[in-house]
Amino acid sequence: MMRAIYILPVIFVILVAVLSSLFIVDERKKALVLQFGDVKQVKEVAGLGFKVPFIQDVVYYEDRILGLQTAPIEVTLLSDRRLVVDAFARWRITDVVAFRQAVGGGGEDRAQVLLNNILTQAIPEVLGNATQDRVLSQDRNALMNQILTIAKREGAALGVDVIDVRLTRTDLPEQNLAATFARMRAEREREAADEIARGGEAAQRVRASADREVVELTSDARRQADVVRGEADAERNRILAEAYGLDPEFFAFTRSLLAYETALKGGNSSIVLNPDSTFFDYLGSDTAPVSGEVPAPAPAPAPAPAP
């Protein structure tokens, strides 16, 4: 019984020692076994690991890709224009021993601070040699690749690999926004005025061309109408001449009737003619006078009786 009392604490201590010597590395982690601050073992493969209990400690680090959003900073471009820029980077721990030496006990949080400082220095260095059009355009991959190259070089000393860097914000400072917007508005208004002027000029040319074409078409149509009308009049006169040539007396008769119709219309005008005039030849006789014969004078009226 007394032996069992002494054996149980020994078993308990042995069990605690065995459990303390075991550690498990998750597939998303990397592990370092430290002894009094010195690295004794690197465990980068997921699974079960062993360490000296009570003397060695295990520190875990992320094996996944991590993200970093930099703080906004003002940079001066090659054209002395200022922009507010920030970036987003993706990085991963590649050398846990160098990483431990660089960040100490700060871990990933300390690495984020150091990488942010690296990018804060790399962004002005690269953008300071670029123009505003190049920075604000969609095709700025070359600038981001230059920043990435610097971040990779500096990050290698930390035991990390910077996978990608992207500029997420490129805005003007608040104090410059109003002036910039006013200038952009003036430029757009000037372009609009130019477009309106060019449109008005083009419209004027179109209207002038249309008016000229109308005049030409109208003149040509009138000329063709005059030609057709002249040909029609000539044909009419030819037909009339042929018809009147068949019976000259009938021609004279119809001409007289047309003259009577025109002259004897009712109205306020008066015509004084000699009754013996040849104008009344067809009114005094039902036949036409012989050529050269003077119509007989009409009988004189009887005198009125005395009162």
Secondary structure, DSSP 8 states (H G I E B T S, - for coil): -HHHHHHHHHHHHHHHHHHHTEEEE-TTEEEEEEETTEEEEEE-SSEEEE--TTTEEEEEEE-S-EEEE---EEEE-TTS-EEEEEEEEEEEE--HHHHHHHHGGGHHHHHHHHHHHHHHHHHHHHHTTS-HHHHHSS--HHHHHHHHHHHHHHHHTTTEEEEEEEEEEEE--HHHHHHHHHHHHHHHHHHHHHHHHHHHHHHHHHHHHHHHHHHHHHHHHHHHHHHHHHHHHHHHHHHHHHHHHH-HHHHHHHHHHHHHHHHT--SS------TTSGGGHHHH-SS---TT---------------
